[in-house]
Amino acid sequence: MIIIKKIFFIISILLLLFSISYKIFFSSKEENLAPKVYIYGPSIVYDGDLSEDGIEQVKSLYSKNIENLILNSSGGEINLGMDLGEWVYDNKLNVIIRYNAFSSAANYVFPAGQKKFLYKNSTVGWHGGAAQEPNTLYEKFFRKFILKDYIIKAEKREELFFKKINVDSKITTLGQLEIYDRYKDDYIGWTYSLEMLNKLGVDNIVLIDEEWEPITEFKNSKLFLIDQKR
């Protein structure tokens, strides 16, 4: 009886850790709130974390009169990001970042737009993707054992996704290179200069205010800048 209790205890701990690790690797590290999804002129507005229901709402509102997706999102699970990104790309929509796109919204939705519209203070921030290297023994354990199948499928899908939209897949992990280790403790992620985005294959960027000065404070933390000139 004692052995059975111990087994159940170990299983419950593993399930709890799985849930935590899932959020650590593949979400925007916030509790998902129901997004606001609605039509605004020739655009569909998506305001909130990425979710299955939210993406289905986008698809249900779509018509041939829709030209843009106006996005304000902290991200979500990576496959949801690729779901929406592929749909945007297949339907040849523009993506407009009114306030911010972070995590999987930046990884997969922003670069999938035919044109990418940015306001002066629009923030686009990255912090990793399916192919990211684990930073701790804890993360290595979960990637190798608990999330192994999930990781393999996600990495393959991510590789095919970026080939499809003709963007360098390193866009999701470049900020994790050793040369940027000095930012690890104080920064939640990174953003790119226009020149660097272009080098990575993210082109057709339109500056609505004719300039771009992204806000680098995000979620009570900061984003560092990766610039081609460095």
C-alpha positions as CSV (number, residue, x, y, z in Angstrom):
1,M,0.0,0.0,0.0
2,I,2.8,2.4,0.9
3,I,4.6,1.6,-2.4
4,I,1.4,2.3,-4.4
5,K,1.0,5.7,-2.6
6,K,4.6,6.5,-3.4
7,I,4.0,5.7,-7.1
8,F,0.9,7.9,-7.2
9,F,2.8,10.7,-5.5
10,I,5.7,10.5,-8.0
11,I,3.2,10.5,-10.9
12,S,1.4,13.5,-9.6
13,I,4.7,15.4,-9.2
14,L,5.7,14.5,-12.8
15,L,2.3,15.7,-14.1
16,L,2.6,18.9,-12.2
17,L,6.2,19.5,-13.5
18,F,5.0,18.6,-17.0
19,S,2.4,21.4,-16.8
20,I,4.9,23.9,-15.5
21,S,7.5,23.0,-18.0
22,Y,5.0,23.2,-20.9
23,K,4.3,26.8,-19.9
24,I,8.0,27.6,-19.5
25,F,8.9,26.4,-22.9
26,F,6.0,27.2,-25.1
27,S,3.8,29.9,-23.8
28,S,4.1,33.6,-23.2
29,K,4.4,32.8,-19.5
30,E,1.0,34.3,-18.6
31,E,-2.4,32.8,-17.9
32,N,-4.4,32.8,-21.1
33,L,-7.3,35.2,-21.1
34,A,-10.0,35.0,-23.7
35,P,-8.9,37.2,-26.7
36,K,-11.1,39.9,-28.2
37,V,-11.6,39.1,-31.9
38,Y,-13.7,41.3,-34.1
39,I,-13.9,43.0,-37.5
40,Y,-12.7,46.6,-37.9
41,G,-13.1,47.8,-41.5
42,P,-11.1,45.6,-43.8
43,S,-9.3,44.0,-40.8
44,I,-9.8,41.4,-38.2
45,V,-8.6,42.5,-34.8
46,Y,-7.0,39.8,-32.6
47,D,-6.3,41.2,-29.1
48,G,-5.1,38.8,-26.5
49,D,-3.2,35.5,-26.0
50,L,-3.3,32.9,-28.8
51,S,-5.9,30.3,-28.3
52,E,-7.8,27.7,-30.3
53,D,-11.1,29.5,-29.8
54,G,-9.6,32.8,-30.8
55,I,-8.1,31.4,-34.0
56,E,-11.4,29.7,-34.9
57,Q,-13.1,33.1,-34.4
58,V,-10.6,34.7,-36.8
59,K,-11.3,32.1,-39.4
60,S,-15.1,32.4,-39.0
61,L,-15.0,36.2,-39.5
62,Y,-12.8,36.0,-42.6
63,S,-14.2,37.0,-46.0
64,K,-12.6,38.1,-49.2
65,N,-13.1,41.7,-48.0
66,I,-10.6,41.2,-45.2
67,E,-7.1,42.4,-46.0
68,N,-5.4,42.7,-42.6
69,L,-4.9,41.0,-39.3
70,I,-4.5,43.7,-36.5
71,L,-2.5,41.8,-33.8
72,N,-1.9,42.6,-30.2
73,S,-0.7,39.5,-28.5
74,S,1.7,38.2,-25.9
75,G,1.8,34.9,-27.7
76,G,0.8,31.4,-26.6
77,E,1.6,27.7,-27.4
78,I,3.9,27.4,-30.4
79,N,1.6,25.2,-32.5
80,L,-1.2,27.8,-32.1
81,G,1.3,30.5,-33.4
82,M,2.1,28.3,-36.4
83,D,-1.6,27.6,-37.0
84,L,-2.4,31.3,-37.2
85,G,0.8,32.2,-39.1
86,E,0.1,29.6,-41.8
87,W,-3.5,30.7,-42.1
88,V,-2.4,34.4,-42.5
89,Y,0.2,33.4,-45.0
90,D,-2.1,31.2,-47.1
91,N,-4.8,33.9,-47.2
92,K,-2.2,36.6,-48.1
93,L,-3.1,38.9,-45.3
94,N,-1.1,41.9,-44.0
95,V,-0.2,41.9,-40.3
96,I,-0.5,45.2,-38.4
97,I,1.1,45.4,-34.9
98,R,-0.7,48.1,-33.1
99,Y,0.9,47.6,-29.7
100,N,2.9,44.4,-29.3
101,A,3.5,40.9,-30.6
102,F,5.6,38.6,-28.4
103,S,6.7,35.0,-28.2
104,S,4.8,32.8,-30.7
105,A,2.9,35.9,-32.0
106,A,6.3,37.3,-33.0
107,N,7.8,34.0,-34.1
108,Y,5.1,32.9,-36.5
109,V,2.3,35.4,-37.1
110,F,4.2,38.7,-37.6
111,P,6.6,37.3,-40.3
112,A,3.8,35.5,-42.1
113,G,2.1,38.7,-43.3
114,Q,2.3,39.8,-46.9
115,K,3.1,43.3,-45.5
116,K,4.0,43.9,-41.9
117,F,2.8,47.3,-40.6
118,L,4.5,48.9,-37.5
119,Y,3.6,52.0,-35.6
120,K,6.3,54.1,-34.1
121,N,6.2,52.4,-30.8
122,S,5.0,48.9,-31.8
123,T,7.0,46.2,-30.0
124,V,7.9,42.9,-31.5
125,G,9.8,40.6,-29.1
126,W,11.3,37.1,-29.2
127,H,12.4,34.7,-26.5
128,G,12.8,31.3,-28.1
129,G,11.1,28.7,-30.1
130,A,10.8,24.9,-30.8
131,A,14.5,24.6,-31.6
132,Q,15.8,26.5,-28.6
133,E,18.5,25.0,-26.5
134,P,17.5,24.3,-22.8
135,N,19.3,26.5,-20.3
136,T,19.2,24.3,-17.2
137,L,19.4,20.6,-16.3
138,Y,15.7,20.8,-15.4
139,E,14.8,22.0,-18.9
140,K,17.1,19.5,-20.5
141,F,15.4,16.6,-18.6
142,F,11.9,17.7,-19.7
143,R,12.9,18.3,-23.3
144,K,14.7,14.9,-23.5
145,F,12.2,12.7,-21.6
146,I,8.9,14.3,-20.8
147,L,8.4,16.4,-23.9
148,K,10.5,14.5,-26.3
149,D,7.8,13.6,-28.9
150,Y,6.2,17.0,-28.6
151,I,9.6,18.7,-29.2
152,I,10.4,16.5,-32.2
153,K,7.1,17.2,-33.9
154,A,7.2,20.9,-33.1
155,E,10.8,21.3,-34.4
156,K,10.0,19.6,-37.7
157,R,6.9,21.7,-38.1
158,E,8.8,24.9,-37.3
159,E,11.5,24.0,-39.9
160,L,8.9,23.5,-42.6
161,F,7.0,26.6,-41.6
162,F,9.9,28.9,-42.0
163,K,10.9,27.3,-45.3
164,K,7.3,28.0,-46.5
165,I,7.4,31.7,-45.6
166,N,11.1,32.1,-46.6
167,V,12.3,33.4,-43.2
168,D,15.5,32.3,-41.4
169,S,14.4,30.0,-38.5
170,K,17.2,31.4,-36.4
171,I,14.9,34.4,-35.8
172,T,13.5,32.5,-32.8
173,T,16.8,31.7,-31.2
174,L,19.4,34.2,-32.2
175,G,19.2,36.1,-28.9
176,Q,20.1,32.9,-27.0
177,L,23.6,32.8,-28.5
178,E,26.5,32.9,-26.1
179,I,27.4,36.5,-27.1
180,Y,24.2,37.7,-25.6
181,D,24.6,35.8,-22.3
182,R,25.1,39.2,-20.5
183,Y,21.4,39.9,-21.0
184,K,20.1,36.6,-19.5
185,D,19.4,37.8,-16.0
186,D,17.8,41.2,-16.6
187,Y,16.0,40.8,-20.0
188,I,13.0,38.7,-20.9
189,G,13.9,38.5,-24.6
190,W,15.0,40.6,-27.6
191,T,13.9,42.6,-30.6
192,Y,15.6,43.3,-33.9
193,S,16.5,46.3,-35.9
194,L,14.8,46.8,-39.3
195,E,18.1,45.9,-41.0
196,M,18.4,42.7,-39.0
197,L,14.8,41.7,-39.7
198,N,15.5,42.2,-43.4
199,K,18.6,40.0,-43.2
200,L,16.5,37.3,-41.6
201,G,14.0,37.4,-44.4
202,V,11.3,39.5,-42.8
203,D,10.7,42.0,-45.6
204,N,7.9,44.2,-46.8
205,I,7.8,46.1,-43.5
206,V,5.8,49.4,-43.7
207,L,6.4,52.1,-41.1
208,I,3.0,53.8,-40.5
209,D,4.6,56.8,-38.8
210,E,7.6,56.7,-41.1
211,E,9.8,55.7,-38.1
212,W,10.1,52.8,-35.7
213,E,11.3,53.2,-32.1
214,P,10.0,50.0,-30.4
215,I,9.3,50.2,-26.7
216,T,11.9,47.9,-25.1
217,E,10.1,47.5,-21.7
218,F,7.9,44.5,-21.6
219,K,6.0,42.7,-18.8
220,N,8.0,44.5,-16.1
221,S,11.2,43.5,-17.8
222,K,13.2,44.5,-20.8
223,L,14.1,43.5,-24.4
224,F,17.6,44.0,-25.8
225,L,18.2,44.9,-29.4
226,I,20.0,42.8,-32.0
227,D,21.3,45.0,-34.7
228,Q,23.2,43.9,-37.8
229,K,25.6,46.7,-37.3
230,R,26.9,45.2,-34.0
